[in-house]
Amino acid sequence: MENNPLDDLLSLVSLAAEGGALRRLVLSRPTDARAPKVTGRLCAFRGETVLALESAEADGKVYHSRLAVPTDAAALRELCVPYAQINLLTAAGDAEYRRATSGKETLLCKRPLRSALSTVGVTLPTEGLDRKKRHLLSGDEPFLRYLGIADGGGRIHDKKQAKFRQINRFLEHVEAILPALPPEGPLTVYDLCCGKSYLSFAVYHYLKNVLGREVDMLCLDLKQDVMDFCAEAAKALGFSGMRFLCEDVRRTPAGHPHLVISLHSCDVATDLVLGTAIALGADAVLSTPCCHRTLARYLSCPPLAFAAREPQLCQKLAESLTDGLRALRLTAAGYRVTATELTDPDDTPKNTLLRAVRDTGRGEAERRARAEDEYREALAYLFSDRADDYLAAIQ
């Protein structure tokens, strides 16, 4: 390979795009705070192959653009230069470019990747820019049939369509945080308050069978019969890296999970999950809260009484304030946090996803300090002399 890691990476991107082997391009850790996170994929557009780009701005807005294939070298370089981490996922293997704050550049990939890309068969994209984005799961995966989401022919049951869309959308969020996880070696994943473990099986399948990673997944819940069923399912499916434990979240076994996930952990259970993830030093967290009753019980804020006195409004107020506090808590613990939509609101009203990845960028210590101050001020404002009671309730 050439001496310059960025040039090597750009060459691999062009080679993968022209050969139809590019699956996903992820640009993260921008050196300019105003630069959005960018993801790219190959699409068909007016009979031509293009690299379709999606830019996610900090305010939640998403913009789309495209680069022609074969790619223009100058345009591709202009796109990539503002980012300190670039992940290339291809049909022949993956590569990761990193630029440290010192300016040192590295490219991590298996050495035969260039030759593998040169020989891989061309597969032109059939997905158009004007078509609905394909699901990461097709519906005929064995675990979907075993869990009763699909029938023997791979057709999703009518009553499970929303669940299927939810699972696929969650996997897209997993895909989005892949740059925050170790690029090589086994991945440790904890699903806390896992319930029937639909997401556990989906995430394990995606990481193990789609991406080819070794996975050690611990799934934890309080219902022994459910854990027994899930353990039997994992054994039947050959998911040997999955473990199921009937235990309280506060007694989660020690370890270092690269990823902690949780879907619809009720009320303070979400706070316990986040506290556990922070204590164990998880690299990334994906958590979808459910119910927000506790804050309303301790709220002591006269300026907000006009909204809090109406039960319907108090419920919505408690939801926003609780998740805002959770985001601050994660930020103060050293994470970059986004509160986003999990899936279509018509599928579930419990639709906020807290996505957090370990913050390793410049100014991380200052951001943590500001968030800690803001968190304390928010607690004092919302709960007055009951702040300690609220903290005790969520720990």
C-alpha positions as CSV (number, residue, x, y, z in Angstrom):
1,M,0.0,0.0,0.0
2,E,1.0,3.6,-0.4
3,N,2.5,5.5,2.5
4,N,-0.4,7.9,3.2
5,P,-3.2,6.2,5.1
6,L,-5.9,8.5,3.9
7,D,-4.9,8.1,0.3
8,D,-4.9,4.3,0.8
9,L,-8.4,4.5,2.3
10,L,-9.8,6.7,-0.5
11,S,-8.3,4.3,-3.0
12,L,-10.1,1.4,-1.3
13,V,-13.4,3.3,-1.3
14,S,-13.1,4.0,-5.0
15,L,-12.2,0.4,-5.7
16,A,-15.1,-0.9,-3.7
17,A,-17.6,1.5,-5.2
18,E,-16.6,0.7,-8.8
19,G,-16.6,-3.0,-8.1
20,G,-20.1,-2.9,-6.5
21,A,-18.6,-4.3,-3.3
22,L,-19.2,-1.2,-1.1
23,R,-21.8,-1.9,1.6
24,R,-21.5,1.1,3.8
25,L,-19.2,4.1,4.3
26,V,-19.3,5.9,7.7
27,L,-17.6,9.2,8.4
28,S,-17.5,10.1,12.1
29,R,-15.5,12.1,14.7
30,P,-15.5,15.3,12.7
31,T,-12.6,17.7,13.4
32,D,-15.1,20.6,12.9
33,A,-17.9,20.4,15.4
34,R,-20.3,21.8,12.8
35,A,-19.7,18.9,10.4
36,P,-22.4,16.3,10.4
37,K,-22.0,12.5,10.6
38,V,-22.2,11.1,7.1
39,T,-23.1,7.6,5.9
40,G,-22.9,6.3,2.3
41,R,-24.2,3.4,0.4
42,L,-24.4,2.3,-3.3
43,C,-27.7,3.0,-5.1
44,A,-29.1,3.1,-8.6
45,F,-30.1,6.5,-9.8
46,R,-31.4,7.2,-13.3
47,G,-29.7,4.1,-14.7
48,E,-26.3,4.9,-13.1
49,T,-24.6,3.7,-9.9
50,V,-24.0,6.4,-7.3
51,L,-22.7,6.7,-3.8
52,A,-25.8,8.0,-1.9
53,L,-24.8,10.1,1.1
54,E,-26.9,10.8,4.2
55,S,-25.7,13.7,6.5
56,A,-27.2,13.8,10.0
57,E,-27.0,17.2,11.5
58,A,-26.9,17.9,15.2
59,D,-30.4,19.4,15.2
60,G,-31.8,16.1,13.9
61,K,-32.2,17.2,10.3
62,V,-31.0,14.8,7.6
63,Y,-29.7,15.8,4.2
64,H,-29.0,13.7,1.1
65,S,-26.5,14.0,-1.7
66,R,-24.6,11.7,-4.0
67,L,-21.3,11.1,-5.7
68,A,-21.1,9.6,-9.2
69,V,-19.3,6.2,-9.6
70,P,-16.5,6.0,-10.7
71,T,-15.9,8.6,-7.9
72,D,-14.2,11.9,-8.5
73,A,-11.0,11.7,-6.5
74,A,-11.1,15.4,-5.5
75,A,-14.7,15.3,-4.4
76,L,-14.2,12.1,-2.4
77,R,-11.1,13.7,-0.7
78,E,-13.1,16.9,0.1
79,L,-15.8,14.8,1.6
80,C,-13.5,12.7,3.9
81,V,-10.8,15.2,5.0
82,P,-12.9,16.7,7.9
83,Y,-13.3,13.4,9.7
84,A,-10.9,11.7,12.1
85,Q,-12.5,8.3,11.7
86,I,-13.8,6.6,8.5
87,N,-15.1,3.1,8.3
88,L,-15.4,1.2,5.0
89,L,-17.6,-1.9,5.0
90,T,-17.3,-4.1,1.9
91,A,-18.3,-7.5,0.6
92,A,-14.6,-8.4,0.7
93,G,-13.7,-7.1,4.1
94,D,-13.6,-3.9,6.1
95,A,-11.1,-1.0,6.7
96,E,-10.9,1.8,9.3
97,Y,-9.0,5.0,9.0
98,R,-8.1,7.0,12.2
99,R,-6.4,10.3,12.7
100,A,-5.3,11.1,16.2
101,T,-5.3,14.6,17.7
102,S,-1.6,14.6,17.3
103,G,-2.1,14.2,13.5
104,K,-0.9,10.6,13.3
105,E,-2.8,8.6,10.8
106,T,-3.4,4.9,10.7
107,L,-5.3,2.5,8.4
108,L,-6.6,-0.7,9.9
109,C,-7.5,-3.5,7.5
110,K,-6.5,-7.0,6.4
111,R,-3.6,-6.7,4.0
112,P,-5.3,-8.7,1.2
113,L,-8.3,-6.3,1.0
114,R,-7.1,-4.5,-2.0
115,S,-6.5,-7.7,-4.0
116,A,-9.8,-9.1,-2.7
117,L,-11.6,-6.0,-3.9
118,S,-9.9,-6.3,-7.3
119,T,-11.2,-9.8,-7.8
120,V,-14.7,-9.7,-6.2
121,G,-17.5,-10.0,-8.7
122,V,-19.3,-6.8,-9.7
123,T,-22.8,-6.6,-8.1
124,L,-24.6,-3.5,-9.3
125,P,-27.1,-2.0,-6.8
126,T,-30.8,-2.6,-7.5
127,E,-32.0,-0.3,-4.8
128,G,-33.0,3.1,-6.1
129,L,-32.8,6.4,-4.3
130,D,-36.6,6.8,-4.6
131,R,-37.3,3.4,-3.1
132,K,-37.9,2.5,0.5
133,K,-34.6,1.5,2.2
134,R,-34.2,-2.3,2.5
135,H,-34.4,-4.0,5.8
136,L,-31.2,-5.5,7.3
137,L,-33.3,-8.6,8.0
138,S,-35.2,-10.3,5.1
139,G,-37.7,-12.2,7.2
140,D,-36.5,-15.7,6.6
141,E,-33.9,-15.7,9.3
142,P,-34.4,-18.9,11.5
143,F,-34.6,-16.9,14.8
144,L,-37.6,-15.0,13.4
145,R,-39.4,-18.2,12.7
146,Y,-38.5,-19.7,16.1
147,L,-39.7,-16.6,18.0
148,G,-43.0,-16.6,16.1
149,I,-42.4,-13.4,14.1
150,A,-42.3,-15.1,10.7
151,D,-43.9,-18.3,9.3
152,G,-42.0,-21.2,7.8
153,G,-41.8,-19.5,4.4
154,G,-40.2,-16.3,5.8
155,R,-43.4,-14.3,5.7
156,I,-43.8,-11.9,8.6
157,H,-47.1,-12.5,10.5
158,D,-49.5,-9.6,10.1
159,K,-49.6,-9.0,13.9
160,K,-45.8,-8.9,14.0
161,Q,-45.2,-6.4,11.2
162,A,-44.6,-3.5,13.7
163,K,-42.2,-5.7,15.7
164,F,-40.3,-6.6,12.6
165,R,-39.9,-2.9,11.6
166,Q,-38.9,-2.1,15.2
167,I,-36.2,-4.8,15.1
168,N,-34.8,-3.7,11.8
169,R,-34.7,-0.1,12.8
170,F,-32.9,-1.0,16.0
171,L,-30.3,-2.9,13.9
172,E,-29.8,0.3,11.9
173,H,-28.9,2.1,15.1
174,V,-26.5,-0.7,15.9
175,E,-25.0,-0.3,12.5
176,A,-24.6,3.4,13.1
177,I,-22.6,3.0,16.3
178,L,-20.2,0.3,14.9
179,P,-17.4,2.8,14.6
180,A,-17.5,3.1,18.4
181,L,-16.9,-0.6,18.9
182,P,-13.6,-2.4,18.5
183,P,-12.9,-3.2,14.9
184,E,-11.4,-6.6,15.6
185,G,-11.7,-9.3,18.2
186,P,-14.8,-10.6,20.1
187,L,-17.6,-8.2,21.0
188,T,-19.2,-8.2,24.4
189,V,-22.8,-7.2,24.5
190,Y,-25.2,-6.9,27.4
191,D,-29.0,-6.8,27.0
192,L,-30.3,-5.6,30.3
193,C,-34.0,-6.1,31.1
194,C,-34.1,-8.2,27.9
195,G,-37.6,-9.6,28.3
196,K,-38.4,-12.1,25.5
197,S,-35.1,-11.1,23.9
198,Y,-36.3,-10.3,20.4
199,L,-33.6,-7.6,20.1
200,S,-31.0,-9.9,21.7
201,F,-31.4,-12.5,19.1
202,A,-31.5,-9.9,16.3
203,V,-28.4,-8.1,17.4
204,Y,-26.5,-11.4,18.0
205,H,-27.5,-12.6,14.5
206,Y,-26.5,-9.3,12.9
207,L,-23.1,-9.1,14.6
208,K,-22.3,-12.8,14.4
209,N,-23.9,-14.1,11.1
210,V,-24.0,-10.9,9.0
211,L,-20.8,-9.1,10.1
212,G,-18.9,-12.3,11.0
213,R,-17.8,-11.1,14.5
214,E,-17.3,-13.3,17.5
215,V,-19.9,-12.3,20.1
216,D,-20.3,-12.9,23.8
217,M,-23.8,-11.7,24.7
218,L,-25.2,-11.6,28.3
219,C,-29.0,-11.2,28.5
220,L,-30.5,-10.4,31.9
221,D,-34.0,-10.2,33.2
222,L,-36.0,-11.0,36.4
223,K,-38.3,-13.7,34.9
224,Q,-36.8,-17.2,35.2
225,D,-39.3,-18.9,32.9
226,V,-38.6,-16.3,30.1
227,M,-34.9,-16.8,30.6
228,D,-35.3,-20.6,30.4
229,F,-37.2,-20.3,27.1
230,C,-34.7,-17.9,25.6
231,A,-31.8,-20.2,26.6
232,E,-33.6,-23.1,24.9
233,A,-34.1,-21.0,21.8
234,A,-30.4,-20.0,21.7
235,K,-29.4,-23.6,21.9
236,A,-31.8,-24.7,19.2
237,L,-30.6,-21.9,16.9
238,G,-26.9,-22.6,17.5
239,F,-26.4,-19.2,19.1
240,S,-23.7,-20.5,21.4
241,G,-22.4,-17.0,22.4
242,M,-25.6,-16.1,24.1
243,R,-26.1,-16.4,27.9
244,F,-29.3,-15.8,29.9
245,L,-29.3,-14.9,33.5
246,C,-32.3,-14.3,35.9
247,E,-31.0,-11.4,38.0
248,D,-31.6,-7.8,39.1
249,V,-29.9,-5.2,36.9
250,R,-28.1,-3.9,40.0
251,R,-26.3,-7.2,40.3
252,T,-25.1,-7.4,36.7
253,P,-21.9,-9.4,36.6
254,A,-18.7,-7.3,36.4
255,G,-17.1,-7.0,33.0
256,H,-16.5,-4.6,30.2
257,P,-19.4,-4.6,27.7
258,H,-18.6,-2.9,24.4
259,L,-22.3,-2.4,23.8
260,V,-25.3,-2.2,26.3
261,I,-28.8,-2.4,24.8
262,S,-32.2,-2.2,26.5
263,L,-35.7,-2.0,25.0
264,H,-38.6,-0.5,27.0
265,S,-37.2,-1.0,30.5
266,C,-40.0,0.3,32.6
267,D,-39.6,3.6,34.5
268,V,-36.5,3.5,36.8
269,A,-35.3,0.2,35.3
270,T,-34.0,2.4,32.4
271,D,-32.0,4.5,34.9
272,L,-30.6,1.3,36.5
273,V,-29.6,0.1,33.0
274,L,-27.8,3.4,32.3
275,G,-26.1,3.5,35.7
276,T,-24.8,-0.1,35.1
277,A,-23.6,0.8,31.6
278,I,-21.7,3.8,33.0
279,A,-20.3,1.8,35.9
280,L,-19.0,-0.9,33.6
281,G,-17.5,1.6,31.1
282,A,-19.6,0.5,28.1
283,D,-18.3,1.9,24.8
284,A,-21.8,2.5,23.5
285,V,-25.4,2.4,24.8
286,L,-28.7,2.0,23.0
287,S,-31.7,2.4,25.3
288,T,-35.4,2.9,24.7
289,P,-37.1,4.1,27.8
290,C,-40.6,3.1,28.8
291,C,-42.9,4.8,31.4
292,H,-41.7,7.9,33.3
293,R,-43.7,7.9,36.6
294,T,-40.9,8.5,39.1
295,L,-40.1,12.1,38.2
296,A,-43.7,13.2,38.6
297,R,-43.7,11.9,42.2
298,Y,-40.8,14.0,43.2
299,L,-41.3,17.1,41.1
300,S,-41.2,20.2,43.2
301,C,-40.9,23.1,40.8
302,P,-43.5,25.9,41.2
303,P,-42.7,27.5,37.8
304,L,-43.9,24.3,36.1
305,A,-47.0,23.8,38.2
306,F,-49.2,25.2,35.5
307,A,-48.4,22.1,33.4
308,A,-47.8,19.5,36.1
309,R,-51.3,20.0,37.6
310,E,-52.9,18.4,34.6
311,P,-52.3,14.6,34.5
312,Q,-52.1,14.3,30.8
313,L,-49.7,17.2,30.5
314,C,-47.7,16.1,33.5
315,Q,-47.1,12.7,31.9
316,K,-45.7,14.3,28.8
317,L,-43.7,16.7,30.8
318,A,-42.2,13.9,32.9
319,E,-41.3,12.0,29.8
320,S,-39.3,14.8,28.3
321,L,-37.7,15.9,31.6
322,T,-36.7,12.4,32.6
323,D,-35.0,11.6,29.3
324,G,-33.4,15.0,29.3
325,L,-31.9,14.2,32.7
326,R,-30.7,10.8,31.4
327,A,-29.0,12.4,28.5
328,L,-27.2,14.8,30.8
329,R,-26.2,12.0,33.1
330,L,-24.6,10.1,30.2
331,T,-22.9,13.2,28.9
332,A,-21.5,13.9,32.4
333,A,-20.2,10.3,32.4
334,G,-18.2,10.9,29.2
335,Y,-20.6,10.0,26.4
336,R,-21.9,11.8,23.3
337,V,-25.7,11.4,23.4
338,T,-28.4,11.7,20.8
339,A,-32.1,11.4,21.6
340,T,-33.7,10.1,18.4
341,E,-36.8,8.3,17.1
342,L,-36.6,4.5,17.2
343,T,-39.2,3.7,14.6
344,D,-42.5,4.9,13.2
345,P,-44.6,6.5,15.9
346,D,-47.6,4.6,14.6
347,D,-45.8,1.4,15.7
348,T,-45.3,2.3,19.3
349,P,-45.8,5.5,21.4
350,K,-42.7,4.5,23.4
351,N,-40.4,5.7,20.7
352,T,-37.5,7.6,22.0
353,L,-34.0,6.0,21.7
354,L,-31.1,7.3,23.7
355,R,-28.0,6.6,21.7
356,A,-24.7,7.2,23.5
357,V,-21.1,6.5,22.4
358,R,-17.9,7.1,24.4
359,D,-16.7,10.6,23.9
360,T,-13.0,10.6,22.9
361,G,-12.8,13.8,21.0
362,R,-11.0,17.0,21.8
363,G,-12.6,19.0,24.7
364,E,-14.2,15.9,26.2
365,A,-13.2,16.8,29.8
366,E,-14.8,20.3,29.4
367,R,-18.0,18.8,28.0
368,R,-18.2,16.4,31.0
369,A,-17.7,19.2,33.5
370,R,-20.3,21.4,31.9
371,A,-22.8,18.5,31.8
372,E,-22.1,17.7,35.5
373,D,-22.9,21.3,36.5
374,E,-26.0,21.4,34.3
375,Y,-27.2,18.1,35.8
376,R,-26.8,19.4,39.4
377,E,-28.6,22.6,38.5
378,A,-31.4,20.8,36.8
379,L,-31.9,18.5,39.8
380,A,-32.1,21.5,42.1
381,Y,-34.5,23.3,39.9
382,L,-36.9,20.4,39.4
383,F,-36.8,18.8,42.8
384,S,-35.7,21.5,45.2
385,D,-35.0,19.8,48.6
386,R,-36.2,16.4,47.2
387,A,-33.3,16.0,44.7
388,D,-31.6,13.4,47.0
389,D,-34.9,11.4,47.2
390,Y,-35.1,11.4,43.4
391,L,-31.5,10.2,43.0
392,A,-32.1,7.5,45.6
393,A,-35.1,6.3,43.6
394,I,-33.2,5.9,40.4
395,Q,-30.1,4.1,41.7
